[in-house]
Amino acid sequence: MRAPARAMEASLNFDLTEDQRAIQDAVGEICKDFDDDYWLKKDREGGFPEDFYGAMAKAGWLGIAMPQEYGGAGLGILEACLMMEAVSGSGGCLSAASAIHMNVFGLHPVVVHGNDEQKARWLPPIIKGEAKACFGVTEPNTGLNTLKLKTMAVRKGDRYVVNGQKIWISTAQVAHKILLLARTTPLEDVKKPGQGLSLFYTDLDRSRIEVREIEKLGRKSVDSNQLFIDNLEIPVEDRIGEEGRGFEYILHGMNPERALLAAEAIGIGRAALRRAARYANERVVFDRPIGKNQGIQHPLAERWVDLEAGTLLYRRAAWLYDQGRPCGAEANAAKFFCAEAGYRSAETAVLTHGGMGYAKEYHVERYLREAMLPRIAPVSIQLILSFIAEKVLELPKSY
């Protein structure tokens, strides 16, 4: 049994490589220039964090998972996850992570299904930070039921004319481009709901797209919007792949996005836990630091366990994806568990601070508000559990 045991031990190496640790360290160095006070100011005033975005672009991090021939680093989604955990864990939380999130995963359908001309035209500007893009999928009347979306793209010669609405579109206030999913064949004319949807990457023409910002709970510096599309013309050469296969194409980006968001949630949780432990050591009540009390210690220790477990989940999901193996269940499980772990850690940090946890100057209330987002988007808790029940446990489909 010794030889198989040694083989198993080698296959279960959980250590990061030297290069992977270097990624975390290098990104952490950049983030030192954008500390909690920077993000608190952004939280109060809003406005896209152009200087942070520019610093990440200048250092080459926006193309971490993009092909090298177009200027990217050619690394995997696991390395991208490590980067995003470091970004959110710096205290920037989702405000920092969402500023660059789309650059990391959003154009993956172009990488996989775009032609050579499209890749050469679209990828370098995203990698260099010269162009910002938004992701136009969700709609006000269909929500997560993507297969029933109503935005229509009607082909007229060498162009498509698009009309419809989108909602919860991040960075549309500053974006130059939009990755847009629209129906090119009416739902009643297709055999399966997943057919008849096409994917486009095109200019966000503000003369044809009204972008209306939504005021929200947190992440003020990265805008969320409702889009009203009125006769937007898209050249045929801006369609990705074949007409009618767009839903199939965006599926290639869903599992990486879930893994990335899971990593970002863990980053928030670690930032919150770090602040809470420091405060518990410093705050003295009844002539002793409150961290000496098990009522403070135990919840913080539980949060550490949660975050460690979540880290293993997201890294496994990302590793499976990079190996070209199925990872739908793992990516969804990671997104579910890490979002909950990050939120619980932020909540515990607020409670550890007591009344001061409610004060903005201690930052943990901002962490808590931003930790809510991974629990909601891009897929709900309930849909994840339904997916796992059906696909893993082989229970009847419930929706």
Buried (B, 14 or more C-beta within 10 A) or exposed (E): EEEEEEEEEEEEEEEBEEEBEEBBEBBBEBBEEBEBEBBBEBBEEBEBBEEBBEBBBEEBBBBBBBBEEBBBBBBBBBBBBBBBBBBBBBBBBBBBBBBBBBBBBBBBBBBEBBEEEBBEBBBBBBBBBEBBBBBBBBBEEBBBEBBEBBBBBEBEEEBBBBBBBBBBBBBBBBBBBBBBBBBBBEBEEBEEBBBBBBBBBBBBEEEBBEBEEEEBEBBBBBBBBBBBBEEBBBEEEBBBBEBBBBBBBBEBBBBBBBBBBBBBBBBBBBBBBBBBBEBBEEBEEEEEBBBEEEEBBEBBEBBBEBBEEBBEBBBBBBBBBBEEEEBBBBBBBBBBBBBBBBBBBBBBBBBBBEEBBEEEEBBBBBBBBBBBBBBEBBBBEEBBBBBBBBBEEEEEEEE
